[in-house]
Amino acid sequence: MSVEEPLSGPQPADTRGAWRLFERFFRDLLFGQVLVRMGADGARLYRGRFCGGAGELAIHHPWRFVTRLVTRGEIGFAESYIAGHWSSPDLTALLGVLYDNLEHLGGGPQGMRWGRWLNRLTHLRRRNHRRNSRRNIARHYDLGNDFYRFWLDRGMTYSSALFAPEAGDESLEQAQARKYERLLDAIDARPGEHLLEIGSGWGGLAEAAARRGLRVTSITLSRAQLDYARTRLAASGFADLVEFHLADYRELHGSFDHAISIEMMEAVGEAYWSTYYDTLRRLVRPGGRIALQVITINEDDFPIYRRTPDFVQLYIFPGGMLPSPRRMSEEAARAGLRVRESRWCGDDYAETLRRWRTRFHAVDAEVAALGYDAAFRRMWDYYLAYCEAGFRAGCVDLVQTLLEVPRRA
């Protein structure tokens, strides 16, 4: 049971009800503490029984916030942040405390039944069939190359970096390059061999592979990424080794020596995971290797997660879904692929997200000048903090897994 410690005198009548409703959220807090401020009307400290993180929540519009929380649950919690109903001096720390207590808070507030059904219907309508896939990818990746250029590293890599142990002063660019090199090392490709990349990004992996002498076919559904990647490879001098195509992975034909796909499975959607693995198995020659980098959801959380769309699915990556480690293993086995090795790198993603968010804050004025309003910028701020806190709490993780296509008998 949490301990409530009033930090000020009696509350005005118009906020007492808001306090009562809001306090239901923290009554079962077990780990850490949360300081809640409600404008000039006072503050209360909620302490769990056990040590943990410390978060602070400043409520600017009590009734708007409480209404969203009660009717929309954890989605309403995020929506209220986007709307400016509340803020925090350390959003990641606050979300970390909430992650640590999800189990003890009943999995988080669920909101009213109609809200849950609306969320599920919205998610189902965005399923990644071929027409929707292009629409869903465009909604996220075609926000504009200038938007991403402001806060990604110079190599324009929008996936987790891989940091050297105890490399405190290592740049994000160096850590991203290490990620590419490790994936290329894993497939053990030789110069002249043909690599398939599903999900081009802005061309970082394709350029790294071409510098090793590999031929690369890379596909994307983002027109903005396609144009940038082609220009990038032309400037690098390796354009003759790389072909970029605007194509769905299900449309591909041919045979490739190896394949790499970085944080693509998350965007496929559960209904198409089998198709994704079957496509890799079909396109890569016997004896070829497939390196995947995938964000996974905690095994115990997966049953609820797959039935209840979260903030990222509804607001950031429409149609997406994180697999559990078991589902990845099952899909690989069903497709006839052998798992050679797996490496877990969740801490690297937490650090990547921390750096991205720091950069994002530093260029707030520049992003605003591109035409993105305050609500949009708060949405992305929440997204980056939400994901970082999730990795630090162990609710999500990152795996680099190496698969092999069996040789024919």
C-alpha positions in Angstrom: 0.0 0.0 0.0 1.3 3.5 -0.8 1.7 6.2 1.8 0.1 9.5 1.0 1.9 12.5 2.5 0.0 15.8 2.0 2.6 18.6 1.3 0.1 21.4 1.7 -3.1 22.5 3.4 -6.7 21.7 2.6 -7.6 21.6 -1.1 -10.2 23.9 -2.7 -13.6 22.2 -3.2 -13.2 22.2 -7.0 -10.1 20.0 -6.9 -11.0 17.6 -4.1 -12.9 15.3 -6.4 -10.1 15.4 -8.9 -7.7 14.4 -6.1 -9.9 11.5 -5.0 -10.2 10.2 -8.6 -6.6 10.6 -9.3 -5.4 9.0 -6.1 -7.1 5.7 -7.1 -4.3 5.4 -9.7 -1.5 5.4 -7.0 -3.1 3.6 -4.1 -1.3 0.3 -4.9 2.1 1.8 -5.7 4.7 -0.6 -4.4 8.1 0.5 -5.8 9.5 4.0 -5.7 7.6 7.2 -5.2 5.7 9.8 -7.2 5.2 13.5 -6.3 2.0 14.9 -7.7 1.5 18.6 -7.9 -1.8 20.2 -8.8 -1.0 23.8 -9.7 -1.3 26.2 -6.8 -3.7 23.8 -5.0 -0.9 21.7 -3.4 1.1 18.5 -3.8 1.1 15.0 -2.4 3.8 12.4 -2.2 2.9 8.7 -2.8 5.5 6.2 -1.6 5.6 2.5 -2.2 6.8 0.0 0.4 10.1 -0.7 -1.4 12.8 1.4 -2.9 12.7 2.4 -6.5 12.7 5.4 -8.9 11.3 8.8 -8.2 8.9 10.6 -10.5 7.1 13.9 -10.5 3.8 14.8 -12.1 2.6 18.4 -12.4 -1.1 18.6 -13.3 -2.1 21.8 -15.1 -5.8 21.0 -16.0 -7.0 18.6 -13.3 -10.5 17.8 -14.6 -9.4 17.4 -18.2 -6.6 15.1 -17.1 -8.8 13.0 -14.8 -11.5 12.7 -17.5 -9.0 11.4 -20.0 -7.5 9.0 -17.4 -10.8 7.5 -16.4 -12.3 7.2 -19.9 -9.2 6.3 -21.9 -6.9 4.7 -19.3 -3.2 4.7 -20.1 -3.9 5.9 -23.7 -5.7 8.9 -22.1 -2.7 9.4 -19.8 -0.5 9.9 -23.0 -3.1 11.9 -24.7 -3.3 14.3 -21.8 0.4 14.8 -21.9 0.1 15.6 -25.7 -2.7 18.0 -24.9 -0.6 19.8 -22.2 -2.8 18.8 -19.3 0.2 17.6 -17.3 4.0 17.7 -17.5 7.0 16.3 -15.7 10.5 17.6 -15.1 11.8 14.1 -15.9 9.3 12.3 -18.0 11.4 9.2 -18.5 11.9 8.8 -14.7 8.1 9.2 -14.1 7.3 6.6 -16.8 10.0 4.3 -15.3 8.2 4.3 -11.9 4.9 3.5 -13.6 6.5 0.7 -15.6 8.0 -0.8 -12.4 4.5 -0.8 -10.8 2.3 -1.9 -13.7 1.7 -5.4 -12.3 0.8 -3.9 -8.9 -1.5 -1.3 -10.5 -3.4 -4.0 -12.2 -1.6 -3.6 -15.5 -2.3 0.1 -15.6 -5.6 1.9 -16.0 -7.7 0.4 -18.8 -10.3 3.1 -19.2 -13.9 2.5 -20.2 -14.9 -0.5 -22.3 -16.0 1.7 -25.3 -12.5 3.3 -25.3 -10.8 -0.1 -25.4 -13.0 -1.3 -28.2 -12.4 1.9 -30.2 -8.6 1.4 -29.8 -8.8 -2.2 -31.0 -11.0 -1.3 -33.9 -8.6 1.5 -34.9 -5.7 -0.9 -34.8 -7.5 -3.6 -36.8 -8.4 -1.2 -39.5 -4.7 -0.4 -40.0 -3.7 -4.1 -40.6 -0.7 -4.3 -42.9 -2.2 -5.7 -46.0 -0.5 -4.3 -49.1 -2.5 -1.1 -49.5 -2.4 -0.3 -45.8 1.3 -1.0 -45.5 2.2 1.8 -47.8 -0.2 4.2 -46.0 1.1 3.2 -42.5 4.8 3.5 -43.5 4.2 6.9 -45.1 2.4 8.2 -42.0 5.6 7.6 -40.0 8.6 7.8 -42.3 7.4 10.4 -44.7 7.2 13.1 -42.1 10.1 14.6 -43.9 13.8 13.9 -44.1 14.5 17.3 -42.5 12.5 16.3 -39.5 14.6 13.2 -38.8 17.9 14.9 -39.9 17.6 17.4 -37.0 17.9 14.7 -34.3 19.2 11.5 -35.7 23.0 10.9 -36.1 24.7 12.2 -39.3 24.3 8.7 -40.8 20.5 9.0 -40.5 20.0 5.7 -38.7 16.7 5.2 -37.1 17.3 2.0 -35.2 19.2 1.0 -32.1 22.9 1.6 -32.0 25.4 -0.9 -30.5 27.7 0.8 -28.0 31.1 -0.5 -26.9 31.3 -1.6 -23.3 32.2 1.3 -21.0 32.5 3.7 -24.0 31.1 6.7 -22.3 32.3 9.2 -24.8 31.5 7.2 -27.9 29.5 9.1 -30.5 26.1 7.9 -31.7 27.6 7.8 -35.2 30.3 5.3 -34.1 27.8 3.2 -32.2 25.5 3.0 -35.2 28.4 2.0 -37.5 29.3 -0.8 -35.0 25.7 -2.1 -35.3 26.0 -2.3 -39.1 29.4 -4.0 -38.9 28.2 -6.6 -36.4 25.2 -7.6 -38.5 27.4 -7.8 -41.6 30.0 -9.9 -39.7 27.2 -12.2 -38.5 26.2 -13.2 -42.0 29.8 -13.8 -43.0 29.2 -12.5 -46.5 32.1 -12.4 -49.1 32.7 -9.7 -51.6 30.6 -10.1 -54.7 27.8 -11.9 -52.9 24.2 -10.6 -53.2 22.6 -9.2 -50.0 18.8 -8.5 -49.6 17.8 -5.8 -47.2 14.2 -5.6 -46.2 13.6 -2.0 -44.9 16.1 0.4 -46.4 16.0 3.1 -43.8 18.0 6.0 -45.2 20.6 3.7 -46.8 23.1 3.3 -43.9 23.4 -0.5 -44.0 23.4 -0.6 -47.8 26.3 1.8 -47.9 28.2 -0.2 -45.2 27.6 -3.4 -47.2 28.7 -1.9 -50.5 31.9 -0.7 -48.9 32.6 -4.4 -48.2 32.1 -5.2 -51.8 28.7 -6.8 -51.5 25.9 -6.3 -54.1 22.8 -5.0 -52.4 19.1 -5.0 -53.2 17.2 -2.9 -50.7 13.5 -2.3 -50.5 11.4 0.3 -48.7 7.8 1.6 -48.8 8.8 5.2 -47.9 9.3 7.5 -50.9 11.2 10.0 -48.8 13.7 7.3 -47.6 14.0 6.0 -51.1 15.0 9.4 -52.6 17.4 10.1 -49.8 19.1 6.6 -50.0 19.6 6.8 -53.7 21.1 10.3 -53.5 23.3 9.1 -50.6 24.7 6.1 -52.5 25.3 8.1 -55.6 27.4 10.5 -53.5 29.3 7.7 -51.9 30.6 6.3 -55.1 29.0 2.8 -54.5 25.8 3.3 -56.4 26.8 0.6 -59.0 26.6 -2.0 -56.2 23.2 -1.0 -54.7 19.7 -1.0 -56.0 16.9 0.6 -54.0 13.3 -0.2 -54.8 9.9 1.0 -53.6 8.4 -2.4 -53.0 6.6 -4.5 -50.5 8.6 -7.5 -49.2 5.7 -9.8 -50.4 6.3 -8.7 -54.0 10.0 -9.8 -54.1 11.3 -12.6 -56.4 14.7 -14.0 -57.1 17.5 -15.6 -55.0 19.9 -13.9 -52.6 23.0 -15.1 -50.8 22.0 -13.5 -47.5 19.5 -11.1 -46.0 19.4 -8.5 -43.2 16.3 -6.8 -41.9 16.6 -4.2 -39.1 13.6 -3.5 -36.9 11.2 -4.4 -39.7 9.3 -7.3 -38.1 7.8 -4.9 -35.7 6.1 -3.0 -38.6 4.8 -6.2 -40.3 1.9 -7.0 -37.9 1.1 -10.3 -36.3 -1.2 -11.5 -39.1 1.8 -11.3 -41.5 4.7 -12.7 -39.4 4.4 -16.1 -41.0 4.5 -14.4 -44.5 7.5 -12.4 -43.5 9.5 -15.5 -42.4 8.3 -17.5 -45.4 9.5 -14.7 -47.7 13.0 -14.7 -46.1 13.1 -18.5 -46.4 12.0 -18.4 -50.0 14.4 -15.7 -51.2 17.7 -16.8 -49.4 19.6 -19.7 -50.9 20.3 -22.8 -49.0 23.2 -22.2 -46.6 22.6 -18.5 -46.6 22.3 -16.5 -43.5 19.6 -14.0 -42.3 20.4 -11.4 -39.6 17.4 -9.8 -37.9 17.3 -6.9 -35.4 14.0 -6.9 -33.6 12.3 -5.2 -30.7 10.5 -7.8 -28.5 7.8 -7.6 -25.8 8.2 -9.4 -22.5 6.9 -12.9 -22.8 4.5 -12.5 -19.8 3.1 -9.3 -21.1 2.5 -10.6 -24.7 -1.0 -12.0 -24.2 -2.4 -8.7 -22.9 -0.4 -6.6 -25.3 -1.6 -8.4 -28.4 -5.3 -7.8 -27.3 -4.8 -4.2 -26.2 -3.2 -1.7 -28.6 -0.7 0.6 -26.8 0.3 4.2 -27.4 3.0 3.4 -29.9 0.6 1.4 -32.1 -2.1 4.0 -32.0 0.0 7.1 -32.4 3.4 6.3 -33.8 3.6 3.0 -35.7 0.1 2.3 -37.1 -0.4 -1.4 -37.8 2.7 -2.5 -35.9 3.2 -5.1 -33.2 6.1 -6.4 -31.2 6.7 -10.1 -31.2 7.6 -12.1 -28.1 10.9 -14.1 -28.1 8.9 -17.3 -28.2 6.9 -16.2 -31.2 10.1 -15.3 -33.0 11.5 -18.8 -32.3 8.2 -20.5 -33.4 8.0 -18.5 -36.6 11.6 -19.3 -37.5 11.1 -23.0 -36.8 7.8 -23.2 -38.7 9.5 -21.6 -41.8 12.4 -24.1 -41.6 15.0 -21.7 -40.5 17.7 -22.6 -37.9 18.6 -20.1 -35.1 22.4 -19.9 -35.0 22.7 -17.3 -32.2 20.8 -14.5 -30.4 22.2 -11.4 -28.7 20.2 -9.2 -26.4 20.8 -5.4 -26.5 18.0 -3.7 -24.7 20.4 -1.4 -22.7 21.9 -0.2 -26.0 18.4 0.8 -27.2 17.7 2.7 -23.9 20.9 4.7 -24.4 20.1 5.3 -28.1 16.7 6.6 -27.2 18.1 8.8 -24.4 20.5 10.5 -26.9 17.7 10.9 -29.5 15.5 12.6 -27.0 18.3 14.9 -25.9 18.9 15.9 -29.5 15.1 16.3 -30.1 14.8 18.7 -27.2 17.8 20.7 -28.5 16.2 21.3 -31.9 12.7 22.1 -30.7 12.7 25.5 -32.4 13.9 24.0 -35.6 11.2 21.3 -35.6 8.6 23.9 -34.9 9.9 26.0 -37.8 9.1 23.0 -40.1 5.5 23.4 -39.2 5.1 20.8 -36.5 3.0 22.2 -33.7 3.4 21.8 -29.9 1.1 18.8 -29.6 3.0 16.9 -32.3 6.3 17.7 -30.5 4.9 16.6 -27.2 3.7 13.4 -28.8 7.2 12.6 -30.0 8.7 13.6 -26.7 6.3 11.2 -25.0 7.1 8.4 -27.5 10.9 8.6 -27.0 10.6 8.7 -23.2 8.0 6.0 -23.2 10.2 3.6 -25.2 13.4 4.5 -23.2 11.6 3.7 -19.9 10.2 0.5 -21.3 13.7 -0.8 -22.2 15.1 0.3 -18.8 12.3 -1.5 -17.0 12.7 -4.7 -19.1 9.2 -4.6 -20.5 10.7 -4.5 -24.0 14.1 -5.8 -25.2 16.1 -5.8 -28.4 17.5 -9.0 -30.0 20.0 -9.5 -32.9 19.3 -13.0 -34.1 21.1 -15.0 -36.8 19.2 -17.5 -38.8 20.4 -20.0 -41.4 18.6 -21.6 -44.3 19.4 -25.4 -44.2 21.4 -26.8 -47.0 19.7 -29.4 -49.2 20.4 -33.0 -48.3 
